[in-house]
Amino acid sequence: MDGRTLCLLLVSTSFTYADSNVPTIANDFVFTFFNAYYYNNQPGVLLLALVSNNNNGAANVVVTSPYPSFTTIRIPITPISIEDQFPGPPNITADGRIFVEDKGIRLQSDLPVAVYAHAEVYNGASADSFLVLPTVHLGTQYVALTSTESGLPNVIAVVAYQDNTQVTIGNQTVTINALQVASIASKNVLSGIFINGNKPFGVVSGCMCGFVFDGACNYEAVMLLPVGGWGTQFVAIPFMYLPKNYYQVVANTNSTVVSAGGTTVATLNAGEYRIIQTGAALITSNYPVQLIQLGEDTGNLDNYMGNAFFLQLPSTDKMSSTNVLFQPTGFFELFGTHFQFFLRIVTNLAGAGRIQLDGTTIDALQFKHVPNSNFYYYESITFNTTHSVKTNNPGTQYSVISYSYGLGNGCGFICAFSLPSRI
């Protein structure tokens, strides 16, 4: 991928563990990027790994990849950034066959950190971000989510954590070694495809450039949750300026009934997906599902800012009291139009008035109630600087989302939350 760059953005603070599950803050990560464009005459893509050091001391980080020209990165995490070429030629087969590449990334740290990945075309026309799951949270069963309105191919990219990992994507099986990536690309919808293996592995899926009904196409990427990390209750809040928002939900169990705001919106069998639209509401199901929120063009509500992107939504039982440190993504302005940056905090009743943003407690009156629920949310415009979210109240549970609008562009990611280990 000529012109692609891997950067580490390094920040530090302190953290505490949640009362249940295990936070997505750890010492070991494997992940990959799939292509943000199809043709080689594009302006190139910036690939970022944002590393949040949630400790009082420096974290020593090592980044490795099997790509021949990649040089191992070793650095103590202090407020500094470094650059190196990211490995891997583009997979442009797009015929649905498995393609194996040596382009996985492993990031290890001697202290627990959180990692966020970001890909952005240099001309500012397309971008997205995702939370990188620690290896302790990787699983052996996944179900894909990709664009249902694709301008360029949809992609499923599997990265192995261990040698001799046998992976089945749909009806195709391949054996790959640690940090090898097995991917398929197709202009067909790949949502609902089962991905299984004999050893834990990671999966990043989405679209090189997908639509959400209106607007231009945009890069869409998410690191999938293993089936064991799914849930049955989610807080759905439309992105800023939108009265309603689209979501994609996928099931792993037959006769899964999905409701939004108490109204049934879908009945799904295993491997089936549905696009739903709702305002602020609880989305619930009788069996665990995976849910992503879809970024949209805001139209004349906000001067056509924003565009399609994928945002993983954790279920409410995965919220935690883990301290969160992050920086919004979105860096290249299209036609000189400045990015807009937003923050969302979803919390339980005990959290309203008990959560600190950048050292200042958010007044309880600034939280809005999610209809027919015990949950509240705070949504705010913010700045492209480092932000911290924390609480000193042991009963407070929350999740934090960062997202950005550019002109014809959008991106966002869920910050650290909690998952069962080795799922």
N, C-alpha and C positions, 0 to 999 in steps of 0.2 A: 504494500500500500504506500506508494510514493507520496511523500509529503505529509505522512501521518506522524504525529508526535505523541509520546507518552510523557506526561508531567505528573509530578507529585506535589500537591499543595498540602503543606504541613502545618498543623495548628495544635494547640494543647490547652487542656483544662483538667478538671478532676471529674471522676464519675463514681456512681454507686450502682450496685446490681439491683435488679427488680426482685420482688418477693417471690415470684413464680416464673417458670420457664427460664430461659437463658437469653440475655440480650444479644443482639446482633453486633456485639463488640467483642473482638477475639484476636487471636495471634496468627491465624493462618487463613488465607483466602486463595481461591482459584477462580478465574473468570476469563472472558474473552470479549471481543467486539466483533460484530458482523458488519458488512459493508454499509456505508452511508450513501453510496452511489453505485451505479451500475456500469457506467462507461468510464474508461481511463482518461478521458479528456476533461475531467472535472478539476476544480481548483485545489483539491486535496482536503484532508480531514484532520482536525486536531483531536487527538484522543487524550483524555485526562483521567488520572486516578487521583481523586481527592482523599487524602488520608487525614482523619481526625484523631489526634492523639489525646485521649481523655484520661490523662494521668498527670501527676505533678512533676514527673521527671521525663527526660528525653527517652523516646522509643527508638531503638535501632531497627531499621527496616531493610529488608533484602528483597529485591524484585528480580525474578528470573523468568526466562522463556526459552523454549527449545529452538526458536528461529535462529539460523546460523549467524546472522549479522547483529543479533541482539547482544548487548553488553550488560552483564549483571550489574544492577544498581545496589549500592550499599550506602546508607546514609543515616545518621541520627536525626530523628524528627524534631526539628526546631522550626521556628517560623522562616522557612526558606523553601524555594522551589527548584527543581532540576528538570532537565529535558533529556530525552533519548529517543531515537527512532523506534517506532513500534513495528513489530514483525508482521509479515504475512501478505502475500499477494491476494488480490480480490478473487472471491469465488463468483464467477460470472456464468456458471453453467446454467443455472435457473431452470433445470429440467426435472427437478424433483429427485434426482439421484444423490446418494450420500457422497460427499466430497470431504476428504481428510486432509487437514493442514496442520503444520507444526506452529501454531500461533496462540496457544494458551498462555496465560500469565499467572504466576504464583507470587503472592505478596505475603511475606512473613515478618513478624515483629516480635521482639522480646517482651513487649508490654501490649496489653489489649488496645486495639484501635478499631475505628469504624472506617469503611472504605466506600466511596461513591464513584461510579464511573460515568464519564461524559464524552459524547462524540458530537462534533460540530463542524460542518463544512466551513472552510475558511472564508467564503464570501458571505456568511451569515444567513444563508437561505434555508438551512435545515439543521436540527439538533435534537438530542434527547439525552436523558440521564437515568441512572438506576442505582439502587442500593445493591452492593455486592454482598452476597450471603457468605458468612464464614464457613469453612469446611465442616465445622461441627454441626451445621444445619443442613448440609447437603443430604439428598435422599436418593432413592432408586426408582421412584415412580413420579412422573410428571404428566401434565396435560398442557398442550401448547395453546397459546393465545397469540394471534397475529391479526393483521388488518383484514377487514371484510370489504374494504374499498381500496384496493392497492393500485398505486400508480406504477410502482416498480415491484420486484419480487418480494414475497414474504420469505422469512428465513427462520429456521430453527438451528441453533448452534449449541452442540453438546461439548463440554470440556471435561476431560477425565482428570480425576484426582490421583488415581493409582494406575499402575501398569496392568495390562490384561483386563481392562474394563470392557465387557461386552454390552453393547448398547443396541436396543431396537427402537427405531424411529418409524412409527407406523408399521409397515410390513417389511422394512429393511433392517438388517442386522450387520453390525461391524464391530470389530475388536480394536480398541485404541489404547495407547499407553498414556502415562501421566503427561498432562499439558498438551496432548494432541486434541484437535478439535474436529469433530464430525458434524457436518452441517448439510442441510438440504435447503434449496432455494427454489421457489415456484411462484408463478403469478396466480396460482389457485389459492383459495383460503386454506390455511393450515391449522386454524383453530380447531381444537378437539382431538388432534392427533395424540395418541398415547406414546410416551417415551419411557422406556423401562431399561433397567440394567442390573448387572449382578453385583456391582459395587457402587458406593455413593459417587455422584457426579453432579456438575452444575449445568444449567440450561439458560441461555439467553435467547429470547425469541421476539419477533416483531416484524417490521417491514422496512425495507430500504427507503421507501417514500410512500406513505399511506395517507388516505383521506378519512375524514369524518364528515361525510355528506357534503358539507360546504367548504370552501376555501381551497388553498393549494395543498399539495402533498408535502409531507414532512417525515423525517426519520422517526421511527417508533421502536423503542426497545425496552425490555423489562427482563430482569433475572427472575425466572419463575420460582414460585414456592413449591417444594415437594408436596404431594398430596397430604402428607401428615401434618403440614403446616397450614392447611386451609381452615375455614371457619364457617359459622352459621349466622353471624350477625355483624353487620358493617354499618358505619356511619357514612352516609352519602351527602356531601356538601358540594353544590355547584361551584365551579371556579369563578373567580371574581368577575363581576358584571353580568354573569349569566343567570337567568332565573331558573333554568333547568340544565341538566347535563346528561350526556350519554355515558353508559357503562357497558362493558362486556363481561359476561358471566359464563363460566364453563363448569360442567358437572362431571363427577366420576362415579356416580351411583344412579341407577335407574329410578325413575319416578321422583326426581328431585324437584320440589316445588319452591319457587323463588317469589318472594313478595317484596314490594316497595311501599312503605307507608301503610302497611296492613292490607294492601290489595295485591292479589296474585298477578304476576306479570309474565311468568313462564313456568312450564313444566318440562323438565329436561331428563333425558336418559344419559347414561354414561357416554362421554365424548361429544355431547351436544352443547352448543353455545347459543347465546342470544344477546342481541343489543337491546338495552332498555334505556328509557329516559325518565328522569325524576328530578324533582326539586330536593330541598333539604329533607331527608327522611332516613329511617332505618331500612336497610335491605336485609332481609332474613331468608333462611332456607331451612328445610327439615333435615337435609343432609349437607355435609361440608361442600363448599364451592370455592372457586378462585375468582376474584373480582378485580378488574382494573377500571380506573376512571380514564376517560378519553378526553384529551385536550381538544379544544375547538377554536375556530376563528370567531372572534367576538363580534364581527360585523360592525354595524354602525353604533353598537353599544359602547365600543372603545376604539374607534378609528381603525377597525380591522386588525387589531393586534391579536397575537396568539395564533395557534394552529394545532394540528393534530400531534399528539404525543401520548405515550402510555405512562400511567402512574399506578403502581401496585398499591392496593389498599389492604392493610392488615385487618383481621377481624377484631372486634372489641376485646376479646379475651387475650389478645396479644399486646395490648397496651401495657406500658410499664412506667416505673418511676426513674428510669435511667436518665442521667444527665445527657443532654444532646448538644453537640457542637457542630456547626455546619456553615458552609458558604453557598449562597445561591449560584446556579449555573446559568450560562448564556453570556457570551463574550464578544462575538463579532456582530456589529450592527449592520443591518441591511439598509442601504441608501441613507446612512447616517441617522436612522431612527433609533432612539435610545430604548434599551430594554426596560421593562417593568418587572419588579421582583415582589413576590408575595409569600406570606407565611400563613400556615393554618395549624392550629392546635386543637385537637379533639380530646375531651377529658370527661371523666365521670363527675358526679355531683360534688365530690370532695375536692375536685380540682379548681373549681371556679373561685378565683380570688386567692389561690394558693400556689400559683405558678409564676416563676420569675423569667422574664425575657430580658436578656442582656443586663441582669442584675436588678431590674425593677419589677416589682410585683404587678401583674396585670389585674386591674380592678375587676371584681366579679361582675359589675354591670356591663363590662365590655364583651362578656360572653353571651352568645345567643343560644337559646334552647332548641335542641333538635326535636321536632314535633313527636308527641307520643313516645317519649323515651326518657331515660335518666342521664342523657348525655348533653354536653354543651360544647360549643366551638367558638374559637376566636380566629378571625380572618383579618389580615392587615397587609397593607403595602409596606415594603421594607427596602433595604438597600443591599447592594452587592458587596457586603462586608461579612466578616465572621460574626455569627450569632450564637448565643447559648440559651438553652431552655433547661430549667431545673426546678425542683421542688424540695422543700424540707418536710413536707407532710407525708408520712408513710402511707396514708390512705389514698393519696392521689395517684391516679393512673392516667397516662396520656399517650398520644401519638403525635408526631410532628411531621409536617409536609412542607417542602419548599418547591415553588414552581415559578416560572418566568414566562413572560410574553415578549416576543420580538415582532417586528413587522413580517407577517407571513411565516412566523416561527414560534415554537413553544417548546418547553422542556420542564421536567420536574422529577422529584424523587421523594420517596418516603425515608425519613431519617430513622435512626436506630429504634427498634422495638424488640419484642421478645418472641422467641420460638422454642418449641421443644428441641432438645439436642438430639443429633443423629436420627433424623426422621426420613 
